[in-house]
Amino acid sequence: MDLYLVARRTTDMERALAFYVGVLGLEKTHEVAMGKRRVVYVAPPSRAWAFQLIGDGGPAPPVDPGEFAGLETTDLMNYFAIDPSIRVIVVYLEGIRNTKAFRGACKAARAAGKPVIAIKLGASEGGREAAMAHTGALAGSIESFDAIAAREGLIRAHGLDELIETTECFVHAAPPKGSRLAAVTLSGGKRGLLIDAFSSAGLNFAPLTQSARGRLAKMLGPGSIVGNPLDAGFAAVVDPSVYIQSIKIMIEDPDTDIVVIDSELPKAPHELRERNLRRVNEMAAHAGKPVIYISTMSIGFTEFTKSLRLSLPHIAVTQGLDRAVGAIKALIEYARLPKSVPETKSSSSAAARTVLERTLKHAKGQALDEVASKKLLKAYGIPISKEAIAHTSSQAVAIAKKIGFPVVAKIVSAEILHKSDVGGVILNINSAAEVRKAFDQIVARARKLKNKPRIDGILIAQQVKADLELVVGTAFDAEMGPVVLFGTGGVDIELMKDVALAGAPLDAIEAKKLIGRTKAGVKLRGYRGKPALHEASVIKALVGLSNIMADAGSRIASIDVNPFLVNSRTGVAADGLIVLNRTANEKGGQ
């Protein structure tokens, strides 16, 4: 039957979807019965990836919004957010056509307590080109997607295997109350692997209560490592009741939030192992915390394994240690999220918005020059260095004397985006003679350039003594809209790659969180005995930049403030470049 016609002929969305819903049931199989659904896949026009996930065990393929007239992926996400039979929504995304609708759908799922797990095409330049070719939608950077989607509670999987394990965890494990891990294994080597894998993900095993340690030590004896993770050792191998009791003690320990069991499902009937699994499944049903089996290596599921898996609904079964750790970390982070995040709006003043509109109305060319850029930054409360523009060397000397030495001399031209690359910046100028020399040198260098750029003057600026060089900036992402960037700046920005992004606009609290996600943030707050630097000025700059982008819409392509100089007393924008989106600016933005 043509599902497109089915959708066209009915006004009941649920009836249409009932024909065309893909379900992952109680493991890597799916249940066709609609009343037992746990996971729904929202797939793209090319559905081969999702068929791989659910295999050939049944007739129900994934939901494809392309099969329903007028429906988008976000429509289906919103629908399944209120469907009581759905616990987890899995989405394949090639491009975001409507950022506001996408964020709204994520919010709806989050408010309903339903995780959204996504595969997103476009982590590489080739991937972005593939997405654009396939859907015709613009593709933005994966970093921008992560910055905004993570704020809305979306979990991005980095591959299909990771998607499976993460989905498995969320289907069969309720959100934990905390991050205190416990684990049971029968091998000292596996114990070490567990410690290393979880530690590298920033997760740690909690100390056991004295009562739990005492009971385990008395029961296990020599050959075991009583701790967390627990190596139950020889005693548990020879006596299955000891093994089960060890797991029970770990589950009952009030100081643990998640219990991990190092084991895998049998490929063929095995009476003892099956009995143990069923007993743990019964304990997990009443544990009040997730119980997760981890096979440190991926193993194939036989038909027997699949059948056994379906009979164990209260435990999660994961394969591959690294992917399992990632899934558990996602589970913990999701549990920490509030049900909703208030929408942040621009906090700019009417006066600032007036300067913005005037500046954009009279702007010419691809970018604003440094003087015009900084004038707009200052209007939005972003601190800038003391400076003035000079058109003659004599003016330059007078400005330098007024500001006080040392000063910096920089070329002013909207046609020169990167001044240092053409010798357009001279630092450490300490006298009137040096000012004259710097002025003449910069002008001479600019006049030798092949493109003969227009020179609007030489900027003489205060040279701020900085303890840290930062980069703060913004960009209008093709998919996700405006984003704010913060990190280590100066000439090492490309080498260090210490930056983090967040959606715009943001408030002071969100700006502080953004700073805390970088190494630069550690230095800013004092590192190895050094005093804390002026974080308040950085927060003010980030909020101001985000307000500019929120007010301008798509009319500004990017803002680059590098370096933003900070010491213990102040922080200032030592440079500023605002690149315009000419097409959007002529249309008045979006």
N, C-alpha and C positions, 0 to 999 in steps of 0.2 A: 504494500500500500504506500502511496506517495504521502509521506508525513507532512510535507509542505501543504498539501491540500487539506489534510486533516486539521491542521492548525487554522487554516483559512476558513474552514466551514463551521467551526465551533467558537462560541464566545466563552466557553469554559476552559480556562487555561489548564486546569488540573487534568481534564479529560485528554487534552492534547499531549500533555507531558507524560501521562500514564503510558502512552504508546512508546515513548522514546526516552527512557530514563536508564542510565547506567548506574549500577550499584556495586559497591564493594561491601560485602557482608562481613562475616566474622573471620576474616583473614583474606588471603589473596584469591578468594573466590567471591561470587556475588549471589545474592538472593533475589529472585524475580518478584517474590511476594512484596507488594508495595508497603504493606503494613509493617514489614520487618527491616525497612531500609535504615542504614546507618550513615552511609556516605553517598553523596551525589557528585558525579563528575560533570562539570560544565566544559565542554570540549569546543575546539575551534572548527572551522569548516573542514580541515583535514584531521580526521579522527583516528588515524592509524595508531598514534601514541597511546590513546586510551584503550583501544582494543588490546594492546599489549598488556596493559595493567590488569584487565579483567579476564584475559584469556578467552578460551572458546567454550567456557562452561555453561553458557546460556545465551538466550536470544536478546538480552536487553543491552543495547549500546548506550554510550553516553549521551547526555543532552547536548544538542548542537543548536545554539541560538540562530544559526543561519537557516535552520529548518522551519522557523516560526516567523511568519510575516511581521515585520515591525518590532521584533524583540531583539534586545541587546543582551550581552552577558550579564550586565548589571541588573537587568529585569529579572533574569533567572536567579541571580544571587539574592535579590530581595524576596523573591517568591519562596525560595528554599529556607530563607532565614525564619519564616513563620510556619514552615511545614513541620509539624510535631514529630514526624517519622524520621527526620534528617538530623543527624548529630554533627556531621562534618561536611563542609563544602570544599571540593577540590576544583581548582580552576586552571586552565591553560590559557595564558595571555600572550598574544603577539604584539598588541598595541593597545593603548588606552585612548579611546576616541573622546571620551567625556570625563575629565578628571573629577569634576564635582559629583557626577553620578556614581563613579567608581568608589570614591571615598564615602559617599552616602550608603552604598551597598555594604561596604566593609563595616561601617558604623552599625547598620541594622543587624548584621550577623553577630557583631561583637555584643550588642545589647541583648541579643537572644542567647548569648553564651555558646555560639557555634563558631568554632575556629574556621578560618578560611586559609587553606594551604594552596600555594600557587607555584606553577612552573612559569617562568617569565622568559620569553625569548628576547635576546638583545644584550647579553652580557659581554659580547664582543662586537667589534665593528662589523664583522661578517654577519653575525646574528642579527644586528639591527638592519642591515641591508636585506637579509632574508625576510624579516618581518615586514619591512616596507614593501618588498616585492609581492609578498603573499596577500597582504591585506590592504595595501594602499594607504595605510595610516602612517603618520610620522612616528619615528621611534626615537625616544630620548635615551639618556644614559641610565644604566642599571643602578648607579649610585643614587641618582635622583629618585628613581622608583623605590629603592629600599628606604630612603630617608622619609618619604611620605607614607608609603604603604605600611612600614613598621609602626609608625605613629598611630595608624588606624587598626593595628592588631593583626595585620596579615603576616603569615609565615611563608617565606619564600624557600622552596626546596631547590637545591642546586643540581638536581638530576632525578631521573625517574626512580632509581633505587632509593634515594633519600626520601622522595615523595611517598613511596610505599611504606617505609619504616615509620616516617613521621605520622602518616595517616593511621597506621596500625596503633600507634601509641595513643593518639587522640580518640580513636574509636573505643578502645578497651580500657583506657585509664582516665579516671576523673581527674580534674585539675588538682594537683597536690596542695597541701596547706602551707608547705615551705619547700626548702631546697636541701633538707638534710637526707643524704643518701645512706642506704645500707645495702650490702651485697653478700651473697652466699655463693661459695664455689667449693670445689673439691680438689683444687690444685693450687699449689703455691705460686707456680708460674702464671696461671690465669689471674691469681690475686694481684700480682704485680702489673699485669697488662691492664686490669681494670683501674688500678690506681693511676697509672700513667695516662690512660685515655681520658678519664674524667678530669684529672688535674689539668691537662692541656686545654680542656674546654672551660676552665675556670670553675669546676665543680669539685666538691670535696665530700668525703665520707665523714659522717658525724660520729663523735665518740659515743659508745654504747653506755647505757645506764649501768651503774654498779651491779644492780640486780641481774640484768641480762648477762653481763660478763661472768658473774658468779655461777649462774645456772649453766652457761655454756661450758665453762672451764670444768665444772664438776661432771658434766655429761660426756665431754669429748676426750679429755685426757691427752697423753703424749701423741705427737704426730700431727697435731692441729695447731692452727694459729688463731687464738681467740682474740679477736679484734674486729675492726670494720675496715675493709671487707673481712668476712669470716672464711677461713679455710677450714672446713669441717673435717677434712682429712680422712684418715683410715677408718676411724670409728663410724663415720657416716656411710662409708663405702660398704662396710661389712654388715651394717645394721640399718636397713631402710627407715626404721622408726626413729633412729637418731637423726637421720637426715631431715625428715619431716619435722621433728621437734625443733631442730636448729632453725629451720625456716619460720616456724611458728613463733619462736622467741624473738626473732628479728622483726617480724610483722607486728608483734604485740609491744615492742619497745616504744614508749611514748616519745622518745627523742629522735625517731626516724619518720620521714615523710614519704619516702619512696623506697621500695624494696626491689632490688635487682637480683635475679637468680641466673647464674651462669650455667645454662643448659640448652639443649635443643630438643625438638620433638622427634620421636622415633620415625624411621621411614617404613617400618614394618611392625606388625603386632608385637608388643612386648608387655606382658602382663604387669610386671613390677613398675616399669616406668609410667605406664598408663595410669596405674592406680595412684602413684605419687602425684602425677599431674592433676588428676581429678580431686585429690585431697587439697592440693594447693589452690585449685580453682575455687573450692568451697570456702577455704580460709579467706581468699581474696574478696569473695562476695560480701564478707562482713568486716573487712579490714579497715575501711575508711581511709585507705591510702592506695595508690597504684602499686600493683605487683607486676613486674615486667621481666620476662624471660629474654635473655640475650644469648644468641649463638655467635661466638666471636668470629666465625667464618660464615659466609653465605652457603646454604645447602639447599639442594633442590627439594621441593615438596612432592612426594608421591601422592597418589589418590588416597592412600590410607592416611597420610599426614594431613591432607586437606580435610578429610572426614573427621579425624580426631580434633583438628583445630576448631571445627565448627561446634564441637561439644564443650569447648572451654571459653565461654564468653567473658569471664571476669578477669582474665589475665591477658596482657599484651605479649605478643611473641615477635621478637625482632631478630634480624639477621645482619651480621657485619658489625663489628664493635664500633667503628668510627661513626657509622650511620646511626646506630642505636644511641650512642652518646649524644649526637646532634639532635635526635628526636626527643630525647629526655630533656635536654636543655631547652628546646622549644616549648615543651610542655610546662616546664618550670617558669619560663619567662611569660608565657601566656597567662598562667595562673596569677601572676603579679599584676597584670593589667587591670586598671579600673574598668567598670562596665562601659564608661563613656569618657570621652575627652572633650572638654568644652572647645567650641570653635573660637580661635583667636582672630580678632579683627585689627585692622590698622589703628594704631594709637596716635597717628600724626595730627598735627594742628592744622587749622584752616590756612594759616599763614604759610606753612610748609607746602601744602598742596597748591597754593597759589604760585609759589616759586617754581614748583614742578611743572605746572601747566604752562607757565610763561616760558620756561626753559625749553620744553619740548616743542612749543609752538614756533619758536624762533631758531631752533637747531637746524644746522645745515651739515651735510656730509654724513659719514659713517659713524662718527663718534664726537663726543664733546671733548674739548681740550681740557688740560688739567685745571685751569682756572675756573672754567664753567662747571666742571665736574665737582670741584671742591666747594663752590658756591652752593650747589644743590645739597651736597653732603652736610655742609654747615647748617643749612635751613632745617634739616632733619635731625639736628642735635648731635651730629657726629663731630667730635673734636678734631680740628686740623691745626697744623703748625702755623706760627706767625709767618706771613709772607706777603709779597706784593710783586707786581709785574713791572719790569723795566723795559724801556724801548731804546735807551742809550746807556753807555757804560757809566756816564756820570749819574744817571738816575739809579743805576744798580748800586753804586757806591753809597749814595744817600740812603737807600733802603737798607743796605747791610749795616750801616752805622746805627740806624734807628732800631733795628732788630737786635743787633749785638752779635759779635763773632763767637764761634764759627758759624758760617752760613753755607748753604748749598745753592748752586746755580743750575737751572734746568730749562731746556728749550720748551716753549709753549707753541704747540701746533696740533690741530685736530687731525692732521694728515700724518703725524708720526705717533704711532700707538705705543711703541716700545723705545723710549728715549735712550736708555742705556746702550741699546744695540747700535746706535749711530753716533755714540760719543756725545750725546746730548745732556749728560749729567756730570757735574764736577763737584766733589765733596771736599770737606775740610778746608774751606777758604777762610783765612785768618787775618787778612789785611785788605786795605783799599786797593793796593796794587794788584793783589791776587784776584780781587773782584773784577777789575778791568781786564786782566789777562783772561780770566775764565769767560767773561762775556764775549770777548773777541774770538776766542777759540771755538766756542759753541756755535756762534753765528757762521764762522768760516766753514766748519764741518758740515753744517746743514746746507749751505749753499753749494757744496760739492756733490750732494746727493742727486742721483739721476732723475728722480721724479720731481725735483725742484719744488719741495713742499712750501706751503705758505708759512712764514714765520710771524707769529703774533707777538713776540717779545721773549724776554728771558725772565723766568721766575726766580726771585731771590728769596730763599726760605730759611727759617731757623733750622739749624742742625740739632735735632734733639738727641741727647745722650740716651741711648736705649740699652736696656739690659736684655731685651728680647724682641726679635723681629717676628711679627705675625702677618698672616694674610687673612683678610676678611673680605667677603665678596658675595655676589649673588649672580644668578643666571635664570633665564626663563627657559625651562626645559620644554622640548617639543611635545612631550607627552604629559608630564606631571605639573607643568606650570612653574611658578617661581620657587626657587630654592636658595637657601643661604649657606655659605661655606665659611669654615673657620679652621685655622691650623697654623703650622710652622711656615713662616714666610721668608722673605729675602731671596737671595740668589739660589738658595738650596731647596726651594719649594719643589722642584721637579725631582730632585734626588731624594729628599726625605719622604715625600708623599704622606705626610702626616696631616691629613685633613678629614673633616667630618661634615656632613650635610644635614640640613633640616628643612622642612617646608616653611614657606613664608605666607603670611606674617607670623612672627613669634613674639612672645613676651619675655620679660626678664628671667622668669623661671626656666623657660625652655632654652633661652640663650645660655644660661648657666649649665644646663644639662649638655648642650652641644659642646661647650668648652671642655666639659669633663670627659668627653669621649676621645680626647687627643692627648698626645705626649706634651704638646704645647701647654695644655691645660694644667698638667702636673707641674711644669716649670712655673707657670703663672701663679700658682698657689704656694710656691716656695718649695725648693727641692735641694736636698742635701745641705741643710743649714742656711741656705740663702733666703733672704727676706721675701715675703709675698709681694707680687707686683700689683699694679693698679687694675684689678679685674673689672671694677665698676665702669671704667672708660671703654673696655672691650665689650661689655654687655650693652652699654649705651649705643655703641657703634653697630652691633649686630641687630639690635631692635630697630635702629634708624634705617639701616639698609633694607631690612625686611619690609618696613613700612613704605619705602620708596617703591619697591617692586610691587607690593600689594596695590598701591595707589596708581602706578603707571600701567598695570596690566601687562600686555605683551609689547608695549611700545619701547621698553628698554630690554635689550638682549642680554646684557651683563654689566656688572659693576665690579671693578677690580681695585681693591685698596691693598697694595703691596709695595712697600711694607707699611704695616701699622705698628708704630714704635711704642714700646711700653717700658716704663721704669717704675719705681716704687711710688712716685708722686702723681704721675699722669700717663696718658696714652693719647697719641695723635696719629691722624692719617697723614703720612709723609708723602703719599702719592695717591692719585685717583684717576681712574679711567672708566668712563661710562660709554658703552657701545650701544648704539641705537638699533632698533628694528624699524627701518625706514618705512616698510610697507604698512606695518601696524600703526606707526606714528601718524602717517598720512590719513589713515582711516579713523584715527582717534582712539586707538586701543581697543581692548576687548573686555 
